[in-house]
Amino acid sequence: PHRGFESHSLRHFHASMRPPDSTASPWTGLLRWITRMAIEDRVREYYALFSERDLKKLKALFTDDSLIIDFRGVEHHSTGVVRMFELYPPGTKFDLASLAVDDRSVNTVFRITGGPAGRASEGKDLFVFYGDKIRVLKTELPTA
């Protein structure tokens, strides 16, 4: 007999969202999934805004006390987004090649065209989030 809304597929959905420890609520897995998707979206937005050189919107992605470590290893506190623009020539474009997300951080590989002289065309970023804002960004862009 049909049991209405509580069908097998809905029970299966809840079971698939359950984290490995069976004592946690099935909603915990769903919340983690939503958080991961939001973080992925922020990272994609970062690369798009950086390529567009939209400083105002880009700064809004970061916490007020953010730490940015540029590809030279120099640390920038709070003003790092502005400093990043100074390191990349106008017209620099970023293409996200891959990303790996956990609860609060994202590791990416990106391709860059029109980047700094003497640097490789592929780099890596590590993003650490506080809520939905970027708190730490560390960039690796090896020499060519």
Secondary structure as the mmCIF struct_conf table of DSSP 4:
data_model
#
loop_
_struct_conf.conf_type_id
_struct_conf.id
_struct_conf.beg_label_comp_id
_struct_conf.beg_label_asym_id
_struct_conf.beg_label_seq_id
_struct_conf.end_label_comp_id
_struct_conf.end_label_asym_id
_struct_conf.end_label_seq_id
TURN_TY1_P TURN_TY1_P1 GLY A 4 PHE A 5
BEND BEND1 GLU A 6 GLU A 6
HELX_RH_AL_P HELX_RH_AL_P1 HIS A 8 MET A 17
BEND BEND2 ARG A 18 ARG A 18
BEND BEND3 PRO A 20 ASP A 21
TURN_TY1_P TURN_TY1_P2 SER A 22 THR A 23
BEND BEND4 ALA A 24 ALA A 24
HELX_RH_AL_P HELX_RH_AL_P2 PRO A 26 GLU A 52
TURN_TY1_P TURN_TY1_P3 ARG A 53 ARG A 53
HELX_RH_AL_P HELX_RH_AL_P3 LEU A 55 LYS A 59
TURN_TY1_P TURN_TY1_P4 ALA A 60 LEU A 61
STRN STRN1 PHE A 62 ILE A 69
TURN_TY1_P TURN_TY1_P5 PHE A 71 ARG A 72
BEND BEND5 GLY A 73 GLY A 73
STRN STRN2 GLU A 75 HIS A 77
BEND BEND6 SER A 78 SER A 78
HELX_RH_AL_P HELX_RH_AL_P4 GLY A 80 LEU A 87
BEND BEND7 TYR A 88 TYR A 88
TURN_TY1_P TURN_TY1_P6 PRO A 90 GLY A 91
STRN STRN3 LYS A 93 VAL A 101
BEND BEND8 ASP A 103 ARG A 104
STRN STRN4 SER A 105 THR A 113
BEND BEND9 GLY A 114 GLY A 114
TURN_TY1_P TURN_TY1_P7 ALA A 117 GLY A 118
STRN STRN5 ARG A 119 ARG A 119
BEND BEND10 SER A 121 SER A 121
STRN STRN6 GLU A 122 TYR A 130
TURN_TY1_P TURN_TY1_P8 GLY A 131 ASP A 132
STRN STRN7 LYS A 133 GLU A 140
STRN STRN8 THR A 143 THR A 143
#
